[in-house]
Amino acid sequence: MDCDTSFKLTMSIKKESDGIPVFFKVDGNRFKKERTVKLMVDTHYRVDFSFKPTQTLIRAVIQEEEVDATERVYDSTASAYSCRLLTEGTVPSPKGTREDLPFLLQVSMSTH
């Protein structure tokens, strides 16, 4: 039996206080990556993940810390989840540098 395991993941980050989205910035060759995202310290963010076709989010880890994800949509064509990213106590990066912010998502194609 052939099983297609591909899916599309869309991710967005918004400031929780006002819902303003965070956008990437084109930095050219100044850093390891051409595009970066600048997050503010001591700020709460909402991170949304949407999957097409439907995936079940089993576990979400942001910067080595497991976070609770809330299911927002789950139907036969798509699923969506939200979680919080808190930057309280984060030390600002030195000027001219960027730090990676790793995301780990464990998903299952199994039904709900």
GROMACS elastic network, one bead per residue, 0.5 to 0.9 nm:
[ bonds ]
;  ai    aj funct       b0    kb
    4     7     6  0.86040   500
    5   109     6  0.79159   500
    6    53     6  0.84771   500
    7    51     6  0.66668   500
    7    52     6  0.55690   500
    7    53     6  0.58309   500
    7    54     6  0.81234   500
    7    55     6  0.81260   500
    8    50     6  0.80294   500
    8    51     6  0.56138   500
    8    52     6  0.51687   500
    8    53     6  0.71397   500
    9    49     6  0.67539   500
    9    50     6  0.57076   500
    9    52     6  0.68278   500
   10    48     6  0.79673   500
   10    49     6  0.56997   500
   10    50     6  0.51888   500
   10    51     6  0.66160   500
   10    52     6  0.86816   500
   11    47     6  0.70589   500
   11    48     6  0.55324   500
   11    50     6  0.65787   500
   12    21     6  0.73051   500
   12    22     6  0.76096   500
   12    23     6  0.86883   500
   12    46     6  0.81341   500
   12    47     6  0.57212   500
   12    48     6  0.52189   500
   12    49     6  0.68158   500
   12    50     6  0.89322   500
   13    16     6  0.89919   500
   13    19     6  0.89942   500
   13    20     6  0.86310   500
   13    21     6  0.58329   500
   13    22     6  0.55154   500
   13    23     6  0.80292   500
   13    45     6  0.64891   500
   13    46     6  0.57275   500
   13    48     6  0.64945   500
   13    85     6  0.88285   500
   14    17     6  0.86977   500
   14    18     6  0.81063   500
   14    19     6  0.53256   500
   14    20     6  0.53277   500
   14    22     6  0.54700   500
   14    23     6  0.89277   500
   14    44     6  0.87399   500
   14    45     6  0.54810   500
   14    46     6  0.52733   500
   14    47     6  0.65759   500
   14    48     6  0.84433   500
   15    18     6  0.59807   500
   15    19     6  0.51347   500
   15    20     6  0.54733   500
   15    21     6  0.63696   500
   15    22     6  0.71801   500
   15    43     6  0.74442   500
   15    44     6  0.61931   500
   15    46     6  0.62386   500
   15    47     6  0.88912   500
   16    19     6  0.53825   500
   16    20     6  0.78073   500
   16    43     6  0.81391   500
   16    44     6  0.55500   500
   16    46     6  0.54915   500
   16    84     6  0.83706   500
   17    20     6  0.81875   500
   17    43     6  0.85862   500
   17    44     6  0.73007   500
   17    45     6  0.79832   500
   18    21     6  0.89408   500
   19    45     6  0.86033   500
   19    46     6  0.82135   500
   22    37     6  0.73049   500
   22    38     6  0.78564   500
   22    39     6  0.77136   500
   23    36     6  0.86412   500
   23    37     6  0.63480   500
   23    38     6  0.81086   500
   24    35     6  0.61070   500
   24    36     6  0.52856   500
   24    38     6  0.73962   500
   25    34     6  0.84326   500
   25    35     6  0.53987   500
   25    36     6  0.52044   500
   25    37     6  0.59195   500
   25    38     6  0.77282   500
   26    34     6  0.59834   500
   26    36     6  0.65557   500
   26    37     6  0.88937   500
   27    30     6  0.60197   500
   27    31     6  0.70506   500
   27    33     6  0.78396   500
   27    34     6  0.53782   500
   27    35     6  0.55971   500
   27    36     6  0.68120   500
   28    31     6  0.74622   500
   28    33     6  0.79370   500
   28    35     6  0.71731   500
   29    32     6  0.71686   500
   29    33     6  0.73623   500
   29    34     6  0.58957   500
   30    33     6  0.81276   500
   30    34     6  0.76080   500
   30    96     6  0.78816   500
   30    97     6  0.86179   500
   31    34     6  0.66415   500
   31    35     6  0.85041   500
   31    36     6  0.84905   500
   31    96     6  0.80531   500
   31    97     6  0.69781   500
   31    98     6  0.70737   500
   32    35     6  0.89378   500
   32    98     6  0.83974   500
   33    36     6  0.66764   500
   36    98     6  0.78064   500
   37    98     6  0.88829   500
   38    98     6  0.84125   500
   39    43     6  0.81529   500
   39    45     6  0.89729   500
   39    87     6  0.81578   500
   40    43     6  0.60067   500
   40    44     6  0.89340   500
   40    87     6  0.72705   500
   40    90     6  0.89957   500
   40    92     6  0.80611   500
   41    44     6  0.87273   500
   41    86     6  0.84537   500
   41    87     6  0.51145   500
   41    88     6  0.60522   500
   41    89     6  0.71958   500
   41    90     6  0.57656   500
   41    91     6  0.71512   500
   41    92     6  0.66030   500
   42    86     6  0.71676   500
   42    89     6  0.63328   500
   42    90     6  0.69944   500
   43    85     6  0.83519   500
   43    86     6  0.60690   500
   43    87     6  0.53671   500
   43    88     6  0.62293   500
   44    84     6  0.69326   500
   44    85     6  0.59518   500
   44    87     6  0.64501   500
   44    88     6  0.77839   500
   45    83     6  0.84411   500
   45    84     6  0.56896   500
   45    86     6  0.62671   500
   45    87     6  0.81291   500
   46    82     6  0.67024   500
   46    83     6  0.58369   500
   46    85     6  0.61823   500
   46    86     6  0.87783   500
   47    81     6  0.83498   500
   47    82     6  0.55805   500
   47    83     6  0.53120   500
   47    84     6  0.59695   500
   47    85     6  0.67529   500
   48    80     6  0.71082   500
   48    81     6  0.57386   500
   48    83     6  0.66189   500
   48    84     6  0.88375   500
   49    79     6  0.83695   500
   49    80     6  0.55540   500
   49    81     6  0.52568   500
   49    82     6  0.63359   500
   49    83     6  0.85831   500
   50    54     6  0.85449   500
   50    55     6  0.86810   500
   50    73     6  0.84771   500
   50    78     6  0.71704   500
   50    79     6  0.56702   500
   50    81     6  0.63951   500
   50    82     6  0.87954   500
   51    54     6  0.56220   500
   51    55     6  0.59692   500
   51    56     6  0.87053   500
   51    77     6  0.87275   500
   51    78     6  0.55628   500
   51    79     6  0.52592   500
   51    80     6  0.62218   500
   51    81     6  0.88369   500
   52    55     6  0.72925   500
   52    77     6  0.63567   500
   52    79     6  0.68704   500
   53    76     6  0.76603   500
   53    77     6  0.52060   500
   53    78     6  0.50188   500
   53    79     6  0.74732   500
   53   109     6  0.88066   500
   54    74     6  0.69710   500
   54    75     6  0.69334   500
   54    76     6  0.64031   500
   54    77     6  0.55436   500
   54    80     6  0.84028   500
   54   109     6  0.70919   500
   54   110     6  0.89226   500
   54   111     6  0.84170   500
   55    74     6  0.84442   500
   55    78     6  0.72942   500
   55    79     6  0.61519   500
   55    80     6  0.85606   500
   55   107     6  0.61634   500
   55   108     6  0.57455   500
   55   110     6  0.72504   500
   55   111     6  0.80017   500
   55   112     6  0.88061   500
   56    74     6  0.84100   500
   56    79     6  0.73491   500
   56    80     6  0.89141   500
   56   106     6  0.85207   500
   56   107     6  0.53678   500
   56   108     6  0.50187   500
   56   109     6  0.61195   500
   56   110     6  0.67950   500
   56   111     6  0.73831   500
   56   112     6  0.69278   500
   57    60     6  0.73975   500
   57    69     6  0.79915   500
   57    71     6  0.84073   500
   57    79     6  0.87465   500
   57    80     6  0.86785   500
   57    81     6  0.75882   500
   57   105     6  0.70898   500
   57   106     6  0.61081   500
   57   108     6  0.65591   500
   57   109     6  0.89780   500
   58    69     6  0.88474   500
   58   105     6  0.76497   500
   58   106     6  0.54328   500
   58   107     6  0.53438   500
   58   108     6  0.68459   500
   59    66     6  0.74500   500
   59    67     6  0.78983   500
   59    68     6  0.80580   500
   59    69     6  0.77713   500
   59   104     6  0.79110   500
   59   105     6  0.58456   500
   59   106     6  0.50342   500
   59   107     6  0.71293   500
   60    65     6  0.84573   500
   60    66     6  0.58669   500
   60    67     6  0.57588   500
   60    68     6  0.71343   500
   60    69     6  0.68540   500
   60    83     6  0.84198   500
   60   103     6  0.74105   500
   60   104     6  0.57762   500
   60   106     6  0.64981   500
   60   107     6  0.89380   500
   61    64     6  0.58144   500
   61    65     6  0.52460   500
   61    67     6  0.57507   500
   61    68     6  0.87781   500
   61   102     6  0.80936   500
   61   103     6  0.57781   500
   61   105     6  0.64919   500
   61   106     6  0.87135   500
   62    65     6  0.53450   500
   62    66     6  0.63980   500
   62    67     6  0.68967   500
   62    85     6  0.75240   500
   62   101     6  0.72054   500
   62   102     6  0.59545   500
   62   104     6  0.64309   500
   62   105     6  0.87337   500
   63    66     6  0.83596   500
   63   100     6  0.85875   500
   63   101     6  0.56421   500
   63   102     6  0.51201   500
   63   103     6  0.63909   500
   63   104     6  0.83880   500
   64   102     6  0.74246   500
   64   103     6  0.80179   500
   64   104     6  0.82691   500
   66   104     6  0.89980   500
   67    83     6  0.67056   500
   67    84     6  0.71903   500
   67    85     6  0.80443   500
   68    82     6  0.83926   500
   68    83     6  0.59694   500
   68    84     6  0.76247   500
   69    81     6  0.59923   500
   69    82     6  0.53469   500
   69    84     6  0.78710   500
   70    80     6  0.85445   500
   70    81     6  0.53332   500
   70    82     6  0.51663   500
   70    83     6  0.62838   500
   71    74     6  0.72997   500
   71    79     6  0.77962   500
   71    80     6  0.61111   500
   71    82     6  0.66069   500
   72    79     6  0.74052   500
   72    80     6  0.52879   500
   72    81     6  0.52367   500
   72    82     6  0.69290   500
   73    78     6  0.71719   500
   73    81     6  0.70360   500
   74    77     6  0.79844   500
   74    78     6  0.60514   500
   74    80     6  0.65867   500
   74    81     6  0.88888   500
   74   112     6  0.80187   500
   75    78     6  0.56924   500
   75    79     6  0.63580   500
   75   112     6  0.89148   500
   76    79     6  0.82859   500
   86    89     6  0.87879   500
   86    90     6  0.88380   500
   87    90     6  0.54164   500
   87    91     6  0.88284   500
   88    91     6  0.87642   500
   90    93     6  0.89640   500
   91    94     6  0.89569   500
   92    95     6  0.86625   500
   93    96     6  0.81345   500
   93    97     6  0.62002   500
   93    98     6  0.63208   500
   93    99     6  0.70153   500
   94    97     6  0.57433   500
   94    98     6  0.79324   500
   95    98     6  0.83917   500
  107   110     6  0.88857   500
  108   111     6  0.82910   500
